[in-house]
Amino acid sequence: MKFGITLTLTACVLSIVAVGICAVAWQQWTAAKRNTEDLTIRNAGLVIGQIDSYLDQFLDPAAQYVGRMAETAVPNGWHLEDTRIPNDILAASVAAAPEIITAGMLFNTGKDAQYVSKDGDSAHYLNDRSGDAYYESFRELRAMAKNPSWVEPAYDQVLETSSVRVWHAIRAGGQYFGAWYAGVSLAAVSEAVTEVGERFDGTAFVIHGDKHVLAHPNLMSQHPEPKDGEPTVSVGRVGDLILDGIWKDADAVRESDDASGNLQTIYSTLDGQDYVGFFRRIYRYGGAPWTIGVWFEAADVGLYRERLITAAWAGVGIILLALIMAVLASRAIARPIRRTATAVSAVGDGDISAAGFMPPSRITELNDLANSFNAMRSAVKMFETYVPRSLVRRLMSRDETLVASSERQLTVMFTDIVGFTTMAEGRSATEVADMVNEHFQILGACVEEHGGAIDKYIGDALMAFWGAPKEMDETSTPACYCAMAMVDALERDNHRRRGEGLPEVRVRIGIHTGPALVGNIGAAGRVNYTIIGDTVNTCQRIENLGREIDNSKTATILISDTVAKHIPSSMPYMHVGSFTVKGRDENVEAYRLMT
């Protein structure tokens, strides 16, 4: 049975006072609860953010140091072929870097190393002709990129302390001479991390992988357990029972961690005392991921929540009789109207995914409203799957000039799966479709995140562009950031695929900037919002040039000279050649974006 809105509103008026009291009490409860949790999370985020910043302050100088030493080793004429470097050069190179406790070079013989270790004002110079302590690390150095590469922590036998190390290969004129390395004391890192935690009345820490502690207040001095072959201490042996208990409860969070940088929260009770831990994973120091975190006593938070619960129950007892009369009416009208208003607002803003379907109602007018809204949402959602989301939002603004055809300076991107035909062999049509859809889901999320618009899918290829329908001051940089984000996302997905026994997905990406015609293209009864012109054709051919480039990595990103001129210096690239492409009289200068 359905009721008219007049009868329903009459019942609401009779209980308006009780409903008002209930609404105020509920608002105070939810606001207090939200404010308490937000304050706790905000403080934890501040602590973890400062820990992250301190790690950069301690470790970035070491990375810059090995890069600088690797670049200057050959031009300065050090006796690299004779596998020796003057000790005064070694000492001077680390004198201005207090965070570095050991540094040196491993020569290209793989068996000769010369390095210095600092212990206060003392320096220890070694010329290790056997290379036993470094040979295993050296085997992988030839494959290292030009940028500094962090490796697993190591134990320094001379200083009898643990450090985290960074390497940089030394090359000049096509010749490989060896690699320069530096080590940063983990005890010094623990001091910095501890200082941040104490400032906020918490215990801060850094965990390597899933069970080894890199930094903790108990590791500011040398722990008795680390030794050669095991430079770090396990969580259970670091001497922090609270961290050990919270970390055991964090198994589910670690399994669901997606490397996005989001803060994870764990509540734990040990010996009747409540604690709360916050974690964030970082992946920029090579090898296993690092988890930075902090734990607090949750006594104040728990006490405040108990007071709120007591007050809420008292309020419920006072207004119980009034709520009995109003509950059915408030749920039947207020919630659907509020939900509908929120959903309509989301549709108006172009965020269709935030507008869920409206459930049916026993109130006739609300039921009709829900049916009408659901039909509208389905139509708009279907429209959004065929047209770029940014264009849908602009079309909903009712300004027809926004989609008129015009020439603009755009950046175009083409992606293509390497060896797609081989991957599809032996698979059913459904399996191939699922794989392609999953692939496009990953790439499409990166495009939307970086302000681009997906033009179309061509088989296993994707075409996207920047600069329309919304005009942008500069389009090359966000497109390149998008390409780098695609590489990160595909590498994470390939890690999953390897675990499931599936082949890895590698792609070619081409990016080009130039003028193109953008807008409604087609006949009167059927148009597409798309881009056409020489810029589009050139970009597709640049992507095809990836076939001639080494495809051993997850992605080969080729950019044109017009793109290279606009991207910042923080995006390294290398010239790969001048190519003749079909449809152009002039050669195309292609560059490989380094990831």
N, C-alpha and C positions, 0 to 999 in steps of 0.2 A: 504493500500500500504506500502511495506517495502523498505527500502533504504539500499544500500551497505555501508560498513564502509568507503570505500575510499571517496565517495561523502560526507559523513558526516564529515570526518576529514578535507576535503578541506574547507568546510564551517567554521569549527572551527579555521583553520589557519587564515582566513580572519579577524576574530574577536578576535585573541589571546590577543591583548593588552587590549581590553575592558574586556575580561574575567579575565585577570590577575588583573586588577584594582578592579573588583568586588570581586574577591576571597580574595584579601588583606583586602578590607574594611569589608567584612563579617567576616573574621577571627578576625580582631580587635574588631569588635562588640561582637561576641560571646565570645571571650577570656575575654574582659573587663567585660561583664555581668557575666560570670561564676566566674571570680576572685572576683568580688564584692559579689556575693551571697555566694561563698565558704568562704570568709573571715568573713562574718557576722555569718554564721553557725558555723565556727570553733571557733570563740570567744564565741558564745553561748554554744557550746559543752564544752568548757573549763570551763565556769562559772558553768554549771550544773554538770560537773564532780567534781569540787571542792565542790559544795554544797553536792553532794552525799558522798564525802569523809568526809566532816565535820559531816554529820549525823552519819557516822560510828564512828568517834572519840568521839562523844557525847553519842551515844546509846550503842555501843559495850561494854564499861566498865560496864554499868549497867547489861547487859546480863551476862557478865563474873562474876560480883559480885553475882547475885542471884544463879548462878551455883555453885560458890565456897561456898557460905553460905549453900546451900542445901546439898552439899556433906559433909561439916564439922559439921553440926548441930548434927547429931546422934552420931558420934564417940566422940565428945567433951563432951557428957553427959549433954547437956542442959536439963532442966526439961520440956521436950516436952509433956510427959503424964500429967504433972501438969498444962499445958498451961501457962507457964511463962518462960521468958528469962531475965537474968540480964540486967538492963538498961545500965551498962557500956559496955557490949558486943554489944548492939545495937549501942551505940554512937561510939565505936571504929570501928565498921564494916564499917561505912559510912564516917569516918573522912578523909580518904585518897581519897575519891571520890567526888570532889566538884560538879560534875554534878548531883549527886543524892540528891534530897531534901526530900525524904521520903522513908522509907524502914521498913520492918517488916515481921511478920509471921502470917499466918492464920492457926489455929490448925485444926486437923481433926474432931473436933466436929462440925465445920461449924458455930459455934456461938461465938467462942473465937478468939480474934486477939490482938496482941501486936506489936506496931510499934513506930517509932520515926520520927519526922518531923524536918527539919533544917530550921532555919530562921536566916541567917548570922551565928553568933557565938552562938546563942541560940538553944536549943534542947527541943522539946516537947515530952514527953513519955506518951503513952496512952495504957491502957489495956481495950479494948472494949469488955465487956462481952456480949453485946447484939448482936454484929455482924451485925447490920442493914446495915451498909455501905459496907459490904464485902460479905454478904451471897449470893447474886445473882452471883457474880463472882466465889465464892467457888463451886457452884454446878457443874461447868464444869471442875474443876481442876483435878478430878480423871482420866479423860480421856486424860490429857495432856501427851505429850511425855516426855522423859527424858531431852530433850534439853529445853532451855529457850523459853517461848512463850509470844509474845507481844499481848497485848489486847488493847481495845479502850481507848482513853484519858479519864482522870478522873479529877474531881475538888477536891482539898484538902481543907476541911473545916477549918482545923487548920491554915494553911498558907494562906488561901484564894487565891489560885493560881491554875493554871491548870498544869497537867503533863501527860506524856505518860508512861505507866506502862509495866513492864515485870515480869512474874511469872515463878517459877520453883518448881515442885513438890518435896517433901522430902520423900524418901523411903529408907528403910534399912531392910534387912533380910525378905523381903516379906511383911513388914508392912508399911502402909501409915500413916505418921505423920501430913501432912498438906502441905503448900506451902509457899515459901519465895517470897517476891515481892520487887521491887524498882521502884521509880518514878523519871523521869528526867523533870526538869522544861522546859515548852514550851517557857518561856521568854528567857531562856538561849539559846535554839535552835534558836530563832529568832535573837538574837545578832550575833551568828555565821553566820547564813544565810545572814543577812544584811551586814556584813563585806565583804563577798565575792561579793555581788551585787554591793556595792559602789566602790569596787576596779576596776570594769569594767564599771562604769557609768551606771549601770542598777539597777532595783529593783527586788530582788530575793524573792522567796516565796516558801512555801510548803503547798499543799492543801490535806486534808484528805477526801477520797471518792470523791464526786462530788460537794460539796458545802461548806465544812468547812475548814477554814484556820488554819494550825498548826503553821506556822512561817511566819513572815512578819515584816518589820521595824516598823509598827504601833503596834506590839504586844511585843516589848521589855520590856514594862511595862504592868502591869495588865490592861486588857481591862474591861470596866464596865459591859459588857454583860455576860461573862461566870459565871456560878453558878452551884450548885449541880444539876446534871441531864443533863446539857448542857455545857460541859467544853470548847467548842470551839466557834469561831465566824464565821458566814456565810460570804461568799465572798462579798455579797452586803453590809454587815455591818462593814467591817474591815476598811473602810475609804479610799479605793484606787479605785477611779472611773475608772482609766485606766485598772487595773486588772479586775474589774467587767465587763467592756466592752469587753475586749479581751476574758475573760472566757466565756461570752455568745456566742461569735463567734466560740468558740472551741468545740461546741456540736458535730459537725460532726466528728471532729478528735477524740474525746473521744469515740464515738461509734465505730470507726474503729480501735481503739488501740488494738494491739494483744499481749501486754505484752512482746514484744521482746526487749525492751530497745531502740528502734529507736527514734531519736529526731523528734518531731513534731513542725511545724512552722505555726504561725497564724499572718496574717497581718490585722490590724484594723485601721479604721479612726474614730477619736472622735473629734468633734468640729473643723473639718478641719485639724487636726494634725494627721500624720501617725505614727503608733506604730507597733512594731513587737514583738511577744511573742514566746518563745520556751518552750516546755514541754517534760518531760520524766516521765513515770510511773515506780514505783518500788513496789515490792510485798513482801518484806522480813520482814515487821514489823507487820504482822498479820492483821486480820480483813479486813477493806476496804483498797484498794490500796492508796499509797501516790503519789502525783504528784509534782515533783520538777520542778521549772521553773524560768524564768527571762524575764522581758520585757524591751525594749529599745525604745527611740525615733528614728523613722526611717527617720529623716529629711535629714541626710547626704546621706543615701542610695538612697532616692528618688531624691535628687538633682543630684547625679551622674548619675542616670538612665536617667533623663531628658536631661542632656548634651549629653549622648550617643545617645539618640533618635534624638536630633537636628543634631548632626554630621552625623548620618546615613542618614537622609533625605537630607542633603546637598550633600552627596556622591551620593545618588540615582539620584539627579537632574543632577549632572555632567556627569555621565556615562549612562544616560538613553538611548541615541541613540545607544551606543555600545551594551548595554544589549539586545536591541530588536533583533539584529542580532544573538547574541550568545545564548540566553536563551533556544531556542528549542534544539540546538545541545548539550549544556552543560547538560541539563536535560536528553536528550536521551542517552548520552554516559557516562558522568562523574558519575552520580548517580548510574546507574546499575553496572558500573565497580567497583565503590567504595563499593557498597553494596555486590557485589559478592565477592570481595577481602576480605571484613570483614567476610562474611559468610564462605568462604573457610578456612580462618585463624581459625575461631571458630571450624570448623569441625576438622582441623588439631590438635587443642588443646584438642579435645574430648568433647567440650561443644556444643553438638548438639542443645540444646534448644535455644542457642543464635543465631543460624543460621536459619533465617526465609526463607520461600519460596520466590523464585525470580519471580517477575511478568513478563508477556510477554512483548516483545518490538517490535516496528515496524522495527528496524534495524535487518536484517536477522541474522547476526553473533551473536548479543547479544541475540536474541530470542532463537537461538540454544543453546547458552551457558546457558541460564536460564533453558531451558528444561532439559539439561543434569545434571545441578546441582540439580534441584528438584528431579530428579530420584535417584541420588546418595544420597541425604539427606534422602529421604524416606527409602532407603535400610539400611542406617547406623542407622537411628532412630529405625527402626524395630529390627535391630540387638541388639541395646542397651537395648531394653525392655526384652530381653531374657538372656543377659550376663551382669555381673556387669560392671558399667561404668568405674571403674578403669582398668578393664581388657580390655575393648574396647580401651582405650587410649594406653595401652601397645601393643595391637595387631597392632594398627595403626603405631607403631614405627618400625614394620617389623622385630622385633627381636624374632624369633621363640623359642629361649631358655627361654623366659620369661614365657611361659606356659607349659614347660616341667614338668612332674610329679616329685615331690621331697618331702621329709619329712621336715617339719618345726615345730617350736614351735608356736602354734596358740592359740588364745582365741576364743571360740565358744559361741554363744548366741542362746537360743531358747525362743520364746514367745508363749503364748497360751491364748486365751480368756476364762475367767472363765464363765461357764454356757452358752456356745455358743448355744448348742442344744435348751435350753429353750428360748433364745433370738430369735432363728430362727423360733420357732413354730408359726404358724398362719400368717407367712409372705410369700409373693410370692418370687419366685426365683430371680426376679429382685431386690426386696427390700433387700434381703439377700446379693446379689452380691454387691449392692451399699454400704451397711454398711461395708462389708469386705474390699472393695476397699478403702473406706474412711479411715478405720482403718489402712490398710497397707500404705496408703499415709502418715499418721502421723508418724508411726514407721519408715518407710523407710527414711523420711527426717532426722530423728535423726541419723540413721545409717550412712548416707552419710556425715552429718555434722561432725561426730566424726571419720571419716576415715575408716569406716568398709565397708565390701562388703556383699551384700545380696546374699545368696546362692540359696535359693528357698523359695516358699510359699507352705505350706502343709496344705490344708484346711484353718482353721482359725489361723494356726501357722506360724511363721516366723523363718527362720534360717539364721544367719549372722555370719561372722567371721572377725577377725583382724589378720594381719600379712602376708597377701597375697592378690593380687599378689605383692603389694609393701611391702618390708620387713620393719619391725618396731622394734625399740630397745626394746620396752616394750608394750605389748598388753592388759594387764589386766585393767590398769587404764582407757584408752579411752573407753573400753567396759563398765565399770561401770559408767563412766560419761554419756555414751549413755543411759544406763538404767535409770539413774536419769532424764535425759532430756525427756525420754519417759513418765515417771511419770508426769512431769510438763505439757507436751503437752496433755496427756490424761485427766488430771484434768481440764485444760482449756476447752477441748472439752466436758467433762462431764458437766461442768457448762452450756455450750450451750445446750446440750441434755436435761438437766433438764428443762431449759426454754422452750424447744419445746415439753415437755411431753414424751421424749424418755427415755428408760432405760439406766442407766450408763454402761459403758464398764470397766470391771476390767480384769486384766491380771496376769498371772504368768510368771516370767522371770527366766531363769536359765543361769548361766555363769560358764564356766570351761576353764582352761588353760592346755594345754598339747601337745604332739607331734601328728601330723596328716599328712596323705598323701594328697598333694594338687597338682592340675594340671588337665590336660586333661584326663578324665576318660570315657571310652566307646569304641565302635567299630570304625573301620577306617572311616566309612561313617557317623557316628553320635556320637559326643562326647559332654560331658559337662565339664565345668571348675568347679570343686567342690572339696570338702574335704571328706575323709573317714577315719575311724579308731576308736579305742576305745574311744578317746577323744570326738568324736561326740556323740557316744552312751551314754557315761557317762553324758554329758551335758544335753541330752534330759531327762535322768532319774532324774537328779537334778531338772530340771524344773517340772517334774511330782511330785517331793516331795512336791511342793507347795500345793498340795491337802491336805496334812496333817498339814499345817500351817494356822494360822488365815488369812483369806482373806477379812477382813472387809475394808481394804484400797483399793485405786485405783490399787495398784500393790503389789505383793509379789515377792521380788527379792532375790533369793537364789544364793550364790556363793560357790565354792569349796575352800578347803584349799589352793590350788595352786594359786587361785586368791587372796585370803585374804593376802597371804604373800607379794604381790607386790603392792597393792594399798596403797596410802598415808594415814597418820593418820587422815586427814581431812574427810575421808569417814568412819563414824562409822558403825560397824557391830556387831552382837551378834551371839554367837554359839547356834544353834538350835538342834544339836544332831548328832549322828553318825548313818548312815543308811546303810542298806544292799540293794544294787541295783542289778537288774538282769544283769548277764553277767560279774560280778566282784567278785573275791574271797575276796578282802579286802573291808572293810566298807568305805563309803564316809563321810567325815566330812563336814557338811553343815553349812553355816553361812547366816544370814539374813542381807542384806544391808539396813540400816536405811535411810529413806527418809523423 
